[in-house]
Amino acid sequence: MTRSTAFPDDTLDVLNAVGAAAERYLANLDSDSVRMPNADAAASAFDRPLPDQGIGALRALAELEERGFDGAIRSSGPRMFHFVTGGGTPAALGADWLTSLLDQNSFSWIASPLGARLERLTVAWLKELFELPPPWGGVLTTGATMANFTALACARQWWGDRHGVDIAAEGFAGLPAVPVLSGGHIHASAEKALAMLGLGRAKVRRFVADGRGTMDVRALEEALRALNGEPAIIAATAGEVNAGAFDPIDDLADLAERYGAWLHVDGAFGLFARVSPQSAGLVAGLERAHSAIADGHKWLNVPYDCGFAFVREPSLLPRVFTMSAAYLPDPNDPHPNYGFLGPEASRRARALPVWATLAAYGRAGYRSLIERHIALAARVAQRVELAPDLELLAGPGINVVCFRFRPPDRDDEAELNALNERLGKAVLEDGRVYVGTTRFDGRVAFRPAIANWRTTEADVDHLVDVIRELGASISPEIARAR
């Protein structure tokens, strides 16, 4: 038998071409602008109808490099400070390539003994890294949103059990609304998960002590007391995205134990504070929570996409996520079948890059990474405080710094907000560094997050210098416009 002539087997030529393209890309990654000046035009250059006759694999890949690379944000590079974005360590990047090569479906042991075994091992290693109790269960997900979805689905199941209803089997019919209590730091991904689970993002009750989102623990306790023993979910945040703030996990664990509530900790990047003695106190009490999540493509520095969900009661995972069909493994199969423990049935073997990076660098390597990034954030804050045209608003909160451009002669808040909004757009369009704006205390501000293993002192200094340079260039225009 012969293969289809439409699909010639030029795989080795393709891999060689991709390897050469990778060498060219990585050679300039540390010095390239994060956003190329022609990024929009390069991305738009691909718009055309579906071809009837293909151009072949080598030509298609060449076009991706020649046109597409300029349209790609250098998000794996050292000057990507937008969102909270890690890169890919060499071990993780290599393993991710092998993941595509092997093309495993890590749904079940029978589909991939390697994928299943490594997921079980990496979940165990991650629990060690975060100092979570060994009996906890866990599963790898696509990112923080699906990790929050997974953990909160278990919380929902637990809540139903307290009402005598198996929600996964019977649904919500006849049940009251689920009380979800939080502070001001709850992240949009957790709210999205609550929306998908039918708990309602608008139903979250927030208890805030100030305009910065700080948890009002006393008011939260009063709300729990008023529930008169009704089960509730407390949604805590470890590492708020604007300024890196942490809810008081230990205090919330006390309340959860006292009032019989489920404590969930969204630690998309903040869970990594646990890795260093310098920052571990920020997440004291984590081991007393009922669920916790983190992102792998943030501070673990594995390529997109990867997240982790951990739950104290492992039996809840299969109760929510088990599926049954004649051709599928028996749900009682003793082998690890992670398709029965999370939302996806088709599952990329994302355990491979997680295993590889943990095996390559170990606990000590990641402790060093976290501590170096904390020091770099402190360096940014110091540079900001010394600059006459910058104002530190908060931080450094572990690896996030919140500040704004503020010339000495500007005091009007509306004018400063307009100036920083315009400056924020200018920074992204300029592309030499990449950092977004937010609102903090009603003020438009920058909030660079340092999470890439490649980032150096020179990179964070460049960040401050570029913002000051562009701010000085547009500040007179703002004044004239008013």
C-alpha positions as CSV (number, residue, x, y, z in Angstrom):
1,M,0.0,0.0,0.0
2,T,1.1,3.5,-0.7
3,R,0.3,6.7,1.2
4,S,-1.8,9.4,-0.3
5,T,0.2,11.6,-2.7
6,A,-1.5,14.6,-1.2
7,F,0.6,14.0,2.0
8,P,4.2,13.3,1.1
9,D,6.3,12.1,4.0
10,D,8.8,14.9,4.3
11,T,8.7,14.8,8.1
12,L,12.4,14.8,8.6
13,D,12.9,17.8,6.3
14,V,10.1,19.6,8.1
15,L,11.7,19.0,11.5
16,N,15.1,20.1,10.3
17,A,13.5,23.3,8.9
18,V,11.7,24.0,12.2
19,G,14.9,23.4,14.1
20,A,16.7,25.9,11.9
21,A,13.9,28.4,12.4
22,A,14.0,27.9,16.1
23,E,17.7,28.7,16.1
24,R,17.2,31.9,14.2
25,Y,14.3,32.9,16.6
26,L,16.2,32.2,19.8
27,A,19.3,33.9,18.6
28,N,17.6,37.2,18.8
29,L,15.0,36.6,21.5
30,D,16.9,38.5,24.2
31,S,17.3,41.6,22.1
32,D,14.3,41.7,19.9
33,S,11.4,44.1,20.5
34,V,8.6,42.2,22.2
35,R,6.2,43.5,19.6
36,M,7.5,44.1,16.1
37,P,6.6,47.4,14.5
38,N,4.8,45.6,11.6
39,A,3.0,43.1,13.9
40,D,-0.5,43.8,12.8
41,A,0.4,43.9,9.1
42,A,2.3,40.6,9.4
43,A,-0.5,38.9,11.2
44,S,-3.0,40.2,8.6
45,A,-0.9,38.9,5.7
46,F,-2.3,35.4,6.1
47,D,-5.8,36.5,5.2
48,R,-6.8,34.7,2.0
49,P,-9.3,32.0,0.9
50,L,-8.7,28.3,1.5
51,P,-6.4,27.0,-1.3
52,D,-7.6,24.2,-3.4
53,Q,-4.1,23.0,-4.1
54,G,-1.7,23.2,-1.1
55,I,1.7,24.7,-1.2
56,G,3.4,21.8,0.7
57,A,4.7,21.6,4.2
58,L,8.1,23.2,3.7
59,R,6.7,26.2,1.9
60,A,3.9,26.6,4.5
61,L,6.3,26.5,7.4
62,A,8.6,28.9,5.6
63,E,5.7,31.3,5.2
64,L,5.0,31.0,8.9
65,E,8.5,32.1,9.7
66,E,8.9,34.8,7.0
67,R,5.6,36.5,7.6
68,G,4.3,35.1,10.9
69,F,7.1,35.6,13.3
70,D,6.9,39.3,13.0
71,G,3.2,39.0,14.0
72,A,4.0,37.0,17.1
73,I,4.5,38.7,20.5
74,R,7.9,37.6,21.9
75,S,6.0,36.4,25.0
76,S,8.8,33.8,25.8
77,G,11.4,36.6,25.9
78,P,12.9,38.5,28.9
79,R,11.0,41.8,28.4
80,M,7.5,40.4,28.4
81,F,6.0,42.0,31.6
82,H,2.4,42.0,30.5
83,F,-0.2,39.8,32.4
84,V,2.0,37.3,34.4
85,T,3.8,35.4,31.7
86,G,6.6,33.0,32.1
87,G,8.7,31.7,29.2
88,G,9.7,28.1,28.6
89,T,12.8,26.7,30.3
90,P,15.1,24.8,27.9
91,A,13.9,21.5,29.4
92,A,10.2,22.4,29.2
93,L,10.5,23.7,25.6
94,G,12.3,20.5,24.5
95,A,9.8,18.3,26.3
96,D,6.9,20.2,24.8
97,W,8.3,19.5,21.3
98,L,8.6,15.8,22.2
99,T,5.0,16.0,23.4
100,S,3.9,17.0,19.9
101,L,6.1,14.4,18.4
102,L,4.6,11.6,20.6
103,D,1.1,13.0,20.2
104,Q,-0.3,11.2,23.2
105,N,-3.9,11.5,24.5
106,S,-3.4,11.5,28.2
107,F,-7.0,10.6,28.8
108,S,-6.3,7.2,30.2
109,W,-3.6,4.7,31.0
110,I,-4.5,2.5,28.0
111,A,-4.2,5.5,25.7
112,S,-0.8,6.6,27.1
113,P,0.9,4.7,29.9
114,L,3.7,7.4,29.7
115,G,1.3,10.4,29.9
116,A,-0.7,8.8,32.8
117,R,2.3,7.8,34.8
118,L,4.1,11.1,34.4
119,E,0.9,13.1,35.3
120,R,0.6,11.1,38.5
121,L,4.3,11.7,39.3
122,T,4.2,15.4,38.4
123,V,1.1,16.0,40.5
124,A,3.0,14.4,43.4
125,W,6.1,16.5,42.7
126,L,4.0,19.7,42.5
127,K,2.4,18.8,45.9
128,E,5.9,18.5,47.3
129,L,7.0,21.8,45.7
130,F,4.0,23.6,47.2
131,E,4.1,21.6,50.5
132,L,0.6,20.3,50.1
133,P,-0.4,17.1,52.1
134,P,0.4,13.9,50.2
135,P,-3.2,12.6,50.4
136,W,-4.6,15.5,48.3
137,G,-5.6,14.8,44.8
138,G,-4.7,16.7,41.7
139,V,-4.9,17.0,37.9
140,L,-3.3,19.0,35.2
141,T,-5.5,21.4,33.2
142,T,-5.1,23.9,30.4
143,G,-4.5,26.9,32.8
144,A,-5.9,28.7,35.8
145,T,-9.4,29.1,34.4
146,M,-9.9,25.4,34.0
147,A,-8.0,24.7,37.2
148,N,-10.5,27.0,39.1
149,F,-13.3,25.3,37.2
150,T,-12.1,21.9,38.3
151,A,-11.5,22.8,42.0
152,L,-14.8,24.8,42.3
153,A,-16.7,22.0,40.6
154,C,-15.5,19.8,43.5
155,A,-16.6,22.5,46.0
156,R,-20.0,22.6,44.3
157,Q,-20.2,18.8,44.7
158,W,-19.2,19.0,48.3
159,W,-21.9,21.7,48.9
160,G,-24.5,19.5,47.3
161,D,-23.5,16.6,49.5
162,R,-24.3,18.8,52.5
163,H,-27.8,19.2,51.1
164,G,-28.2,15.5,50.4
165,V,-27.9,15.9,46.6
166,D,-25.4,14.5,44.1
167,I,-25.2,17.6,41.9
168,A,-23.1,15.8,39.2
169,A,-25.9,13.2,38.8
170,E,-29.0,15.2,39.6
171,G,-28.3,18.9,39.0
172,F,-29.3,21.9,41.0
173,A,-33.1,21.5,40.9
174,G,-34.8,22.6,44.1
175,L,-31.6,23.7,45.8
176,P,-30.9,27.2,47.1
177,A,-28.1,29.5,45.7
178,V,-24.6,28.5,46.7
179,P,-23.1,31.1,49.0
180,V,-19.7,32.2,47.5
181,L,-17.8,34.7,49.8
182,S,-14.7,36.5,48.8
183,G,-12.6,39.7,49.0
184,G,-11.8,42.3,46.5
185,H,-9.0,40.3,44.9
186,I,-11.1,37.5,43.3
187,H,-9.8,37.1,39.8
188,A,-11.8,37.1,36.6
189,S,-10.9,33.5,35.8
190,A,-12.4,32.4,39.1
191,E,-15.5,34.4,38.3
192,K,-15.6,32.9,34.9
193,A,-15.4,29.4,36.4
194,L,-18.3,30.3,38.7
195,A,-20.3,31.4,35.7
196,M,-19.6,28.1,33.9
197,L,-20.6,26.1,36.9
198,G,-23.9,27.8,37.3
199,L,-23.0,29.4,40.6
200,G,-23.1,32.9,39.1
201,R,-20.4,35.5,38.9
202,A,-22.8,38.2,40.0
203,K,-23.7,36.1,43.2
204,V,-20.3,36.5,44.7
205,R,-20.4,38.4,48.0
206,R,-17.2,40.6,48.4
207,F,-16.0,41.7,51.8
208,V,-13.5,44.5,51.3
209,A,-11.8,46.6,54.0
210,D,-10.5,49.3,51.7
211,G,-10.4,50.5,48.2
212,R,-7.6,48.2,47.3
213,G,-9.5,44.9,47.7
214,T,-8.1,43.9,51.1
215,M,-10.2,41.1,52.6
216,D,-12.4,42.3,55.5
217,V,-12.0,39.1,57.6
218,R,-14.3,40.4,60.4
219,A,-17.2,41.1,58.0
220,L,-16.6,37.7,56.3
221,E,-16.9,36.0,59.7
222,E,-20.2,37.8,60.4
223,A,-21.6,36.6,57.1
224,L,-20.6,33.0,57.8
225,R,-22.1,33.3,61.3
226,A,-25.4,34.6,59.7
227,L,-25.6,31.5,57.5
228,N,-26.4,29.5,60.7
229,G,-24.4,26.4,59.6
230,E,-25.3,26.5,55.9
231,P,-22.3,25.3,53.9
232,A,-20.5,28.0,51.9
233,I,-17.5,28.5,49.6
234,I,-14.7,31.0,50.5
235,A,-12.8,32.1,47.4
236,A,-9.4,33.4,48.4
237,T,-6.6,34.8,46.2
238,A,-2.9,34.2,46.6
239,G,-1.2,36.8,44.4
240,E,-3.6,39.5,43.1
241,V,-2.7,40.6,39.6
242,N,-2.6,44.4,40.1
243,A,-0.1,44.6,43.0
244,G,0.6,41.0,44.0
245,A,-1.4,41.1,47.2
246,F,-2.4,38.0,49.2
247,D,-5.6,37.2,51.1
248,P,-4.8,36.0,54.7
249,I,-5.0,32.3,54.0
250,D,-4.3,31.2,57.6
251,D,-7.1,33.4,59.0
252,L,-9.5,32.2,56.3
253,A,-8.6,28.5,57.1
254,D,-9.6,29.2,60.7
255,L,-13.0,30.5,59.6
256,A,-13.5,27.6,57.2
257,E,-12.9,25.2,60.1
258,R,-15.0,27.1,62.5
259,Y,-18.0,27.5,60.3
260,G,-17.8,24.4,58.1
261,A,-17.0,26.2,54.8
262,W,-14.9,25.1,51.8
263,L,-11.8,27.3,51.4
264,H,-10.5,27.6,47.8
265,V,-7.2,29.3,47.0
266,D,-6.6,30.8,43.6
267,G,-2.9,31.0,43.4
268,A,-2.3,31.2,39.7
269,F,1.2,32.6,40.3
270,G,1.1,33.3,44.1
271,L,1.2,29.6,45.0
272,F,4.9,29.7,44.0
273,A,5.6,31.9,46.9
274,R,5.5,28.7,48.9
275,V,8.8,27.6,47.2
276,S,11.0,30.2,49.0
277,P,11.4,30.9,52.7
278,Q,11.5,34.6,51.8
279,S,7.9,34.5,50.6
280,A,6.3,31.3,52.1
281,G,4.7,33.3,54.9
282,L,2.4,34.9,52.3
283,V,0.6,31.6,51.8
284,A,0.8,30.3,55.4
285,G,-2.1,27.9,56.0
286,L,-2.4,26.7,52.4
287,E,-2.2,23.1,53.5
288,R,-5.5,23.7,55.5
289,A,-7.5,24.8,52.4
290,H,-9.8,22.4,50.6
291,S,-8.6,23.3,47.1
292,A,-5.9,25.3,45.4
293,I,-4.8,26.0,41.9
294,A,-1.8,27.4,40.0
295,D,-0.7,28.1,36.4
296,G,2.2,26.2,34.9
297,H,2.8,28.7,32.1
298,K,3.4,31.4,34.7
299,W,6.1,30.9,37.2
300,L,6.9,27.3,36.4
301,N,8.0,28.5,33.0
302,V,6.5,25.8,30.8
303,P,5.0,26.6,27.4
304,Y,1.3,27.4,27.1
305,D,-1.0,25.8,28.1
306,C,-0.7,24.3,31.5
307,G,-2.4,24.6,34.9
308,F,-2.9,22.5,38.1
309,A,-5.8,21.9,40.3
310,F,-5.5,20.3,43.8
311,V,-8.2,19.1,46.1
312,R,-8.1,17.9,49.7
313,E,-10.8,15.2,49.0
314,P,-9.6,13.3,45.9
315,S,-12.8,11.3,45.7
316,L,-14.6,14.4,44.6
317,L,-12.7,14.6,41.3
318,P,-14.1,11.3,39.7
319,R,-17.5,12.0,41.1
320,V,-17.7,15.1,39.1
321,F,-15.7,14.2,36.0
322,T,-16.0,10.5,35.4
323,M,-17.6,9.5,32.1
324,S,-18.8,6.1,30.9
325,A,-19.1,4.4,27.6
326,A,-18.7,0.8,26.4
327,Y,-15.4,1.6,24.6
328,L,-13.9,3.5,27.6
329,P,-11.9,2.1,30.5
330,D,-13.9,1.0,33.5
331,P,-14.2,3.9,35.9
332,N,-13.0,1.6,38.6
333,D,-9.8,0.7,36.7
334,P,-6.9,1.1,39.3
335,H,-4.6,2.7,36.7
336,P,-4.4,6.5,36.6
337,N,-7.0,7.7,34.2
338,Y,-6.9,11.5,34.3
339,G,-9.7,12.0,31.8
340,F,-11.9,10.9,34.7
341,L,-10.5,13.5,37.0
342,G,-10.8,16.7,35.0
343,P,-13.0,18.4,32.4
344,E,-11.2,17.3,29.2
345,A,-11.5,14.0,27.5
346,S,-9.0,14.8,24.8
347,R,-5.9,15.7,26.8
348,R,-2.5,16.8,25.6
349,A,0.3,15.1,27.5
350,R,1.2,18.3,29.3
351,A,2.8,16.3,32.1
352,L,5.9,15.8,29.9
353,P,7.2,19.4,30.0
354,V,6.2,19.8,33.7
355,W,8.1,16.6,34.6
356,A,11.1,17.6,32.4
357,T,11.5,21.1,34.0
358,L,11.1,19.8,37.5
359,A,13.5,17.0,36.9
360,A,16.0,19.4,35.2
361,Y,16.1,22.1,37.8
362,G,14.6,20.7,41.0
363,R,13.3,22.5,44.0
364,A,16.5,24.4,44.5
365,G,16.4,25.8,40.9
366,Y,12.9,27.1,41.3
367,R,13.6,28.5,44.8
368,S,16.5,30.4,43.1
369,L,14.2,31.6,40.3
370,I,11.5,32.9,42.7
371,E,14.0,34.7,44.8
372,R,15.7,36.3,41.8
373,H,12.4,37.6,40.5
374,I,11.5,39.0,43.9
375,A,14.8,40.8,43.9
376,L,14.2,42.1,40.4
377,A,10.7,43.4,41.4
378,A,12.3,45.2,44.3
379,R,14.8,46.7,41.9
380,V,12.0,48.1,39.8
381,A,10.3,49.6,42.8
382,Q,13.6,51.2,43.9
383,R,14.1,52.7,40.4
384,V,10.5,54.0,40.5
385,E,11.0,55.6,43.9
386,L,14.2,57.4,42.8
387,A,12.7,58.7,39.5
388,P,11.2,62.2,39.8
389,D,8.6,61.4,37.1
390,L,7.3,58.1,38.5
391,E,5.1,57.3,41.5
392,L,5.1,53.9,43.3
393,L,1.4,53.0,44.1
394,A,1.9,49.5,45.6
395,G,4.5,46.9,45.9
396,P,6.6,45.2,45.2
397,G,4.1,42.5,45.9
398,I,6.3,39.5,45.4
399,N,7.0,39.8,41.6
400,V,4.5,42.6,40.7
401,V,5.1,46.3,41.0
402,C,2.3,48.9,40.5
403,F,3.3,52.5,39.5
404,R,2.4,55.3,37.2
405,F,4.1,58.1,35.3
406,R,3.7,61.3,37.2
407,P,5.6,64.4,36.1
408,P,6.5,66.7,39.0
409,D,4.1,69.4,37.8
410,R,1.0,67.2,37.5
411,D,-1.5,66.8,40.3
412,D,-4.9,66.5,38.6
413,E,-6.0,62.9,38.8
414,A,-8.1,63.0,35.6
415,E,-5.2,64.5,33.7
416,L,-2.8,61.9,35.1
417,N,-5.2,59.0,34.2
418,A,-5.4,60.4,30.6
419,L,-1.7,60.7,30.4
420,N,-1.1,57.1,31.7
421,E,-3.7,55.7,29.4
422,R,-2.1,57.3,26.4
423,L,1.4,56.2,27.7
424,G,0.2,52.7,28.1
425,K,-0.9,52.5,24.5
426,A,2.4,54.1,23.4
427,V,4.4,51.5,25.3
428,L,2.6,48.6,23.7
429,E,2.9,50.1,20.2
430,D,6.6,50.9,20.8
431,G,7.1,47.2,21.6
432,R,10.6,47.4,23.1
433,V,9.1,46.2,26.4
434,Y,5.6,44.9,26.9
435,V,3.6,45.9,29.9
436,G,-0.1,46.6,30.3
437,T,-2.0,49.1,32.4
438,T,-4.6,48.6,35.1
439,R,-6.6,50.7,37.6
440,F,-5.4,50.8,41.1
441,D,-7.3,53.0,43.6
442,G,-9.0,54.5,40.6
443,R,-5.6,55.5,39.1
444,V,-4.4,54.2,35.7
445,A,-1.1,52.5,36.4
446,F,1.4,50.0,35.1
447,R,1.8,46.7,36.7
448,P,4.8,44.8,35.3
449,A,5.1,41.2,36.5
450,I,8.4,39.4,36.4
451,A,8.1,35.7,35.7
452,N,10.5,34.7,32.9
453,W,13.7,32.8,33.6
454,R,15.5,34.9,31.0
455,T,14.8,38.3,32.6
456,T,17.8,40.1,34.0
457,E,18.6,43.4,35.8
458,A,19.2,45.0,32.4
459,D,15.8,44.0,31.2
460,V,13.9,45.5,34.2
461,D,16.1,48.7,34.0
462,H,15.2,48.9,30.3
463,L,11.5,48.7,31.3
464,V,11.7,51.7,33.6
465,D,13.8,53.7,31.1
466,V,11.4,53.1,28.2
467,I,8.4,54.2,30.2
468,R,10.2,57.3,31.3
469,E,11.4,58.1,27.8
470,L,8.0,57.6,26.2
471,G,6.3,59.5,29.0
472,A,8.5,62.5,28.6
473,S,7.8,62.5,24.8
474,I,4.0,62.5,25.1
475,S,3.6,64.6,28.3
476,P,3.8,67.9,26.5
477,E,1.2,66.8,24.0
478,I,-1.2,66.0,26.8
479,A,-0.7,69.5,28.2
480,R,-1.3,71.2,24.8
481,A,-4.4,69.1,24.3
482,R,-5.9,70.4,27.5
